[in-house]
Amino acid sequence: MAKIITINAALNLVKDGDHIVSGMAASEGRAFFKNLHTIADKINHVSVDNCLPLYAYPYMLEETYRDKFTINSWFFSADLRKSFKNKNIAFIPNQLHFAGVKRSEHLTPDIFVGNATMPDKHGFVSLSLSNVYEKHMIKQAKTVILEINPNLPRTLGDLEVHASDVDYFVEVDYPAPELPDLEPTENDKKIGGYIADLIHDGDTIQLGIGGIPNAVAAALMDKKDLGVHTEMLTTGFMKLYKAGVVTNKHKNLHPGKMVAAFALGTKELYDFIDDNPGIALLDGNYVNDPCVIGQNDNQVSINTTIEIDLTGQCASESIGTMQFSGTGGQTDTATGAQRAKNGRSFITLYATANVMNKATQKRERISKIVPTLKPGAAVSLSRNDVDYVVTEYGAVRLRGTDIKERVEKLISIAHPDFREELKASAKKLGYLR
């Protein structure tokens, strides 16, 4: 009880020049960061590392504070993209399983701020919704502040922290942030169906974030004895478990348990994972390690990309030089799955997108399978590491293929209106005769 302080007292701990690290996504200390801008007149500059922040905080968004706060992020949110205009935001290139490790080797955090459950009778709190890098940063930070919240699910794994390892607690009472369970589009359902046809009973699944992974989960309802080893635990996985599809019987690692590094979804998901011994939220440095992932026979990885070129290079986090999201665990899970016995990796995308033509100020349809990536685009997944690619027009396997074969396969799943144009470009580039 002596460690419990007010939010104002917590903010007063911040000194000029401090480097602060925030918990990821639903694990960020919302009360602290909602009020961080109020100390702007007391400091010259403070830097904050975050990852997929879920709220529009004034210190991030308002131009007034751009000289006071620098934001560095492992994974951009929509709000961070809006803040580019302030020119005080930078992306931290990373593979997610090394994100916290490599960052702390470069820069020791002065303060870590996250959230947690209320302490139990033994003095332990659960970090609840994320264990990607949070526990690692708690060990590294000079000062640890946790917002303890009765509304958070008490999750199990290796994310329990004793009060003796925390400097200060702030009591809060906000709801756990939710990610709506969106209804899949027709194209999502087509892509989900193609992937479901290639999933076998007993496979262990990883799903990324977004409409397509949600549709894949919905398409797996007729499978049996699936396992879960995933970076992100979603509402879709919960539905599969409740339907009896996920049993985790055949996993090599942690049989009988769903393993993840963080959870983000609906309140129903949070109620499901609360005090559930069948769920293990383990350190992201372990969960996303490709060498660990590859120990599960029949491991399947399913992720999305923004754009793919005809040789298989995947730009999954940027549009040209504009950072859009982040690498996240895509490379971790895609390469990890392919290390596994009978493992498979899927990269999914819509064949087209409607984008604004700056010259005409009108929206036009473009192909997302392209001859070459946009100049400056970050290659999130090397062409050397791509296995299956799936659009609403089909699924093709690039593993082991030469450039000519790849080009032909990818053109076959492009939108029909763009196939001849892509063939012509491939000939000019020397990929086809």
C-alpha positions in Angstrom: 0.0 0.0 0.0 2.9 2.3 0.6 3.8 2.2 -3.1 0.4 3.5 -4.2 0.6 7.0 -5.5 -1.6 9.4 -7.4 -1.3 9.9 -11.2 0.0 13.4 -10.5 2.7 12.0 -8.3 3.6 9.5 -11.0 3.9 12.3 -13.6 6.1 14.3 -11.2 8.6 11.5 -11.3 9.4 12.3 -14.9 12.6 14.4 -15.2 13.9 16.4 -18.1 15.7 14.1 -20.6 14.0 10.9 -19.4 13.4 8.0 -21.8 10.0 6.3 -21.1 8.8 3.0 -22.4 5.1 2.2 -22.6 3.4 -1.2 -22.5 2.1 -2.5 -25.8 -1.4 -1.9 -27.1 -3.9 -2.8 -24.4 -1.1 -2.8 -21.8 -0.3 0.9 -22.0 -0.8 3.0 -18.9 -3.7 5.0 -20.2 -4.1 7.4 -17.2 -0.4 8.3 -17.3 -0.1 8.9 -21.0 -3.5 10.7 -21.2 -2.0 13.3 -18.8 1.7 13.3 -19.9 1.3 16.5 -21.8 0.5 18.4 -18.6 4.2 18.3 -17.6 5.3 20.0 -20.8 6.1 23.3 -19.0 8.3 21.4 -16.5 10.6 19.7 -19.1 12.6 20.6 -22.1 12.4 17.2 -23.8 11.2 13.6 -23.0 11.2 10.6 -25.3 8.6 7.8 -25.3 8.8 4.3 -26.9 5.5 2.7 -27.6 4.0 -0.1 -29.7 0.5 0.0 -31.3 -0.9 2.7 -29.0 -4.7 2.5 -28.9 -5.6 6.0 -27.8 -5.1 9.5 -29.2 -3.0 11.1 -26.5 -2.3 14.9 -26.6 1.4 14.5 -26.1 1.5 12.4 -29.4 -0.9 14.3 -31.6 -1.0 18.0 -30.7 1.5 20.2 -32.5 1.9 22.3 -29.3 4.0 19.5 -27.8 6.1 18.4 -30.7 9.3 20.0 -29.3 8.7 18.6 -25.9 8.1 14.9 -26.7 9.7 12.5 -29.2 7.8 9.3 -30.0 9.6 6.2 -31.1 7.4 3.2 -32.0 7.9 -0.5 -32.8 4.4 -0.6 -34.6 2.5 2.4 -35.8 -1.2 3.0 -35.2 -3.6 5.2 -37.1 -3.1 7.9 -34.6 0.7 7.8 -35.0 0.3 8.0 -38.8 -1.7 11.2 -38.3 1.1 12.6 -36.2 3.7 12.5 -39.0 2.9 16.2 -39.7 4.5 17.1 -36.3 7.8 15.5 -37.4 8.6 14.2 -33.9 7.8 10.5 -34.6 10.2 7.8 -35.7 9.9 4.1 -36.3 12.1 1.5 -34.6 12.9 -1.3 -37.2 12.6 -4.6 -35.5 11.6 -8.3 -35.5 9.2 -8.5 -32.7 10.9 -11.2 -30.7 14.0 -9.0 -30.4 12.2 -5.7 -30.1 12.6 -5.1 -26.4 16.0 -6.8 -26.2 17.7 -4.8 -28.9 16.1 -1.5 -27.9 17.2 -1.8 -24.2 20.7 -2.7 -25.4 20.8 0.6 -27.2 18.9 2.7 -24.7 18.2 1.9 -21.0 14.7 3.0 -20.0 14.4 5.5 -17.2 10.8 4.8 -16.6 8.5 1.9 -17.7 4.8 2.6 -17.5 2.2 -0.2 -18.1 -0.9 -1.7 -16.5 -1.6 -4.8 -14.5 -4.2 -6.6 -12.4 -4.7 -5.8 -8.7 -2.1 -7.5 -6.5 -3.2 -10.9 -5.2 -2.8 -12.1 -1.6 0.8 -13.1 -2.3 1.7 -9.7 -3.7 1.8 -10.7 -7.3 0.2 -8.8 -10.2 -0.4 -10.1 -13.7 0.7 -8.0 -16.7 -2.7 -9.2 -18.1 -2.8 -8.4 -21.8 0.8 -8.3 -23.0 4.1 -10.0 -22.4 5.8 -9.0 -25.6 8.6 -7.0 -24.0 6.9 -5.7 -20.8 8.5 -8.0 -18.3 11.9 -7.5 -19.9 11.6 -3.7 -19.7 10.5 -3.9 -16.1 13.8 -5.6 -15.3 15.7 -3.0 -17.2 14.0 0.2 -16.2 15.3 2.4 -13.4 11.7 3.2 -12.3 8.7 1.0 -12.8 5.1 2.4 -12.6 2.1 0.1 -13.0 -1.5 1.2 -13.2 -3.4 -1.5 -11.3 -6.9 -2.0 -12.6 -9.7 -4.3 -11.4 -11.2 -4.5 -14.9 -8.2 -6.4 -16.4 -8.2 -10.2 -16.8 -5.7 -12.0 -14.7 -3.8 -14.0 -17.3 -1.3 -16.8 -16.6 2.1 -17.8 -18.0 5.3 -16.1 -17.1 3.9 -12.5 -16.8 3.5 -12.4 -13.1 5.4 -9.6 -11.3 5.9 -9.3 -7.5 5.2 -6.0 -5.9 8.8 -5.9 -4.7 9.9 -5.4 -8.3 7.6 -2.4 -8.9 8.4 1.0 -7.6 5.0 2.6 -7.7 1.4 1.6 -8.3 -1.4 3.9 -9.5 -5.0 2.7 -8.9 -7.2 3.2 -11.9 -10.6 2.0 -13.1 -10.9 2.2 -16.9 -12.3 -0.7 -19.1 -9.8 -2.9 -20.9 -9.6 -1.6 -24.5 -11.4 -3.7 -27.1 -10.7 -4.5 -30.7 -14.1 -5.0 -32.5 -14.7 -8.4 -34.1 -15.5 -7.1 -37.6 -17.6 -9.0 -40.0 -15.5 -10.4 -42.9 -16.0 -9.1 -46.4 -16.7 -11.4 -49.3 -13.1 -11.2 -50.4 -12.0 -12.0 -46.8 -14.2 -15.1 -46.9 -12.7 -16.2 -50.3 -9.2 -15.9 -49.0 -10.1 -17.6 -45.8 -11.6 -20.5 -47.8 -8.5 -21.0 -49.9 -6.3 -21.1 -46.7 -8.8 -23.4 -44.9 -8.4 -25.9 -47.7 -4.7 -26.1 -46.9 -5.1 -26.5 -43.1 -5.0 -30.0 -41.8 -6.6 -31.5 -38.6 -4.0 -31.2 -35.8 -2.1 -28.2 -37.2 -0.9 -25.5 -34.9 -2.0 -22.0 -36.0 -0.7 -18.4 -35.8 -2.9 -15.6 -37.0 -2.0 -11.9 -37.5 -4.2 -8.9 -37.0 -7.0 -7.7 -39.4 -10.1 -8.8 -41.4 -8.4 -11.5 -43.4 -7.1 -13.4 -40.3 -10.5 -13.1 -38.7 -12.0 -14.7 -41.8 -9.5 -17.5 -41.7 -10.5 -18.3 -38.2 -14.2 -18.4 -39.2 -13.3 -20.7 -42.1 -11.6 -23.3 -39.8 -14.8 -24.3 -37.9 -14.9 -27.7 -39.5 -11.3 -28.6 -38.5 -10.4 -30.9 -35.6 -7.8 -30.7 -32.8 -6.1 -27.5 -33.9 -3.4 -26.0 -31.7 -2.5 -22.4 -31.1 1.0 -20.9 -30.9 0.6 -17.3 -31.9 1.9 -13.8 -31.3 -1.6 -12.3 -30.8 -4.4 -14.1 -29.1 -7.6 -13.0 -30.9 -11.4 -13.4 -30.4 -11.3 -15.8 -33.4 -9.2 -18.2 -31.5 -11.6 -18.1 -28.5 -14.5 -18.9 -30.8 -12.6 -21.9 -32.3 -11.8 -23.1 -28.8 -15.4 -22.8 -27.6 -16.6 -24.7 -30.8 -14.3 -27.6 -29.9 -12.0 -27.0 -32.9 -9.0 -26.0 -30.8 -7.8 -28.6 -28.3 -4.0 -28.2 -28.4 -3.7 -32.0 -28.2 -1.0 -32.4 -30.8 1.4 -29.6 -30.0 5.0 -30.4 -29.3 5.4 -27.4 -27.1 3.0 -26.7 -24.2 0.5 -29.3 -25.2 -3.0 -28.6 -23.9 -2.4 -24.8 -23.8 -2.9 -21.9 -26.2 0.4 -20.0 -26.2 0.6 -16.3 -27.1 2.6 -13.1 -26.3 -0.3 -10.7 -26.1 -4.1 -10.6 -26.3 -6.3 -8.0 -28.0 -10.0 -8.5 -28.8 -13.5 -8.3 -27.3 -14.6 -8.3 -23.7 -15.8 -11.9 -24.3 -12.2 -12.8 -25.1 -11.0 -11.1 -21.9 -13.6 -12.9 -19.8 -12.4 -16.2 -21.5 -8.7 -15.7 -20.7 -9.3 -14.5 -17.1 -7.6 -17.0 -14.7 -7.7 -19.6 -17.5 -5.0 -22.2 -17.0 -5.4 -23.3 -20.6 -3.9 -19.9 -21.8 -0.2 -19.1 -21.4 1.0 -15.6 -22.2 4.7 -16.1 -22.4 7.6 -13.7 -23.1 7.6 -12.5 -26.7 11.3 -13.1 -27.0 10.4 -16.8 -26.5 7.0 -17.1 -28.2 8.1 -15.4 -31.4 11.6 -16.9 -31.7 11.6 -18.8 -35.0 13.7 -21.5 -33.5 11.0 -22.0 -30.9 8.1 -21.8 -33.3 9.8 -24.4 -35.6 9.6 -27.0 -32.8 5.9 -27.4 -33.3 5.2 -29.9 -36.0 2.6 -28.8 -38.5 3.0 -25.1 -37.5 1.1 -22.7 -39.8 1.7 -18.9 -40.0 -1.0 -16.6 -41.5 -0.2 -12.9 -42.1 -1.1 -10.0 -44.4 0.9 -7.7 -46.6 0.3 -4.4 -48.3 2.1 -5.0 -51.6 4.1 -7.9 -53.2 6.4 -7.7 -56.2 6.6 -10.3 -58.9 9.6 -12.0 -57.3 7.8 -12.4 -53.9 9.2 -9.4 -51.9 6.6 -8.4 -49.3 6.1 -4.8 -48.3 3.9 -5.3 -45.2 4.6 -2.2 -43.2 5.2 0.8 -45.4 3.7 2.4 -48.5 6.9 3.6 -50.3 8.8 5.5 -47.7 5.7 6.2 -45.5 5.7 4.0 -42.4 2.2 2.5 -42.1 2.4 -0.1 -39.4 5.4 -2.3 -38.5 7.1 -5.6 -39.2 5.7 -7.0 -36.0 6.1 -10.7 -35.9 5.6 -11.4 -39.6 9.2 -12.5 -40.3 9.4 -14.3 -36.9 6.3 -16.5 -37.5 6.7 -17.0 -41.3 10.3 -18.3 -41.0 9.5 -20.1 -37.8 6.6 -22.0 -39.4 8.8 -23.1 -42.3 11.4 -24.5 -39.9 8.7 -26.9 -38.6 8.1 -30.4 -39.8 5.2 -30.1 -42.4 5.1 -26.3 -41.5 3.5 -23.8 -43.9 3.4 -20.0 -44.1 0.7 -17.9 -45.8 1.0 -14.3 -46.9 -2.4 -12.8 -47.8 -3.6 -9.7 -49.5 -6.4 -8.3 -51.6 -5.5 -8.3 -55.3 -6.4 -4.6 -55.7 -6.8 -1.4 -53.7 -8.7 1.8 -54.3 -6.3 4.7 -53.8 -6.3 8.5 -54.4 -4.6 9.7 -57.6 -2.9 12.9 -56.5 -2.9 14.2 -60.1 -6.6 13.7 -60.8 -7.8 13.8 -57.2 -9.9 10.8 -58.0 -9.8 7.3 -56.5 -8.6 4.6 -58.8 -8.1 0.9 -58.6 -4.5 -0.4 -58.6 -3.0 -3.9 -58.4 -1.3 -4.9 -55.2 0.7 -7.4 -57.0 3.3 -5.2 -58.8 6.3 -5.5 -61.0 8.5 -3.7 -58.4 7.7 -2.3 -55.0 7.2 1.4 -54.6 10.5 3.3 -54.2 11.7 3.2 -50.6 9.2 0.5 -49.5 10.5 -1.6 -46.6 10.8 -5.3 -47.4 9.2 -6.9 -44.3 9.5 -10.5 -45.6 12.2 -11.4 -48.0 11.4 -13.3 -51.2 13.6 -16.0 -49.8 11.2 -16.6 -47.0 7.8 -16.5 -48.8 5.9 -19.7 -49.0 2.2 -19.5 -50.0 0.6 -16.3 -51.3 -3.2 -15.9 -51.3 -5.6 -13.4 -52.8 -9.3 -13.6 -53.5 -8.3 -15.2 -56.9 -6.5 -18.2 -55.4 -3.4 -19.6 -53.5 0.0 -20.3 -55.0 3.1 -21.7 -53.4 6.4 -20.0 -54.1 8.6 -22.2 -51.9 11.5 -23.5 -53.9 10.4 -21.8 -57.2 12.6 -19.9 -59.6 11.9 -16.3 -60.6 10.0 -17.2 -63.8 7.8 -19.6 -61.9 7.1 -17.1 -59.2 6.1 -14.4 -61.8 3.7 -16.8 -63.5 2.2 -18.0 -60.3 1.7 -14.5 -58.8 0.2 -13.1 -62.1 -2.3 -16.0 -62.0 -3.8 -14.7 -58.7 -3.7 -11.0 -59.6 -6.9 -9.3 -60.6 -7.8 -10.4 -64.2 -7.8 -6.7 -65.4 -4.1 -6.4 -64.5 -2.7 -9.7 -65.7 -1.7 -8.7 -69.2 -0.1 -5.5 -68.0 1.9 -7.5 -65.4 3.1 -9.9 -68.0 4.3 -7.1 -70.2 6.1 -5.5 -67.3 7.7 -8.9 -66.4 9.0 -9.2 -69.9 10.5 -5.7 -69.8 12.2 -6.6 -66.5 13.6 -9.8 -68.0 11.6 -12.1 -65.8 9.7 -13.6 -68.8 10.5 -14.0 -72.5 
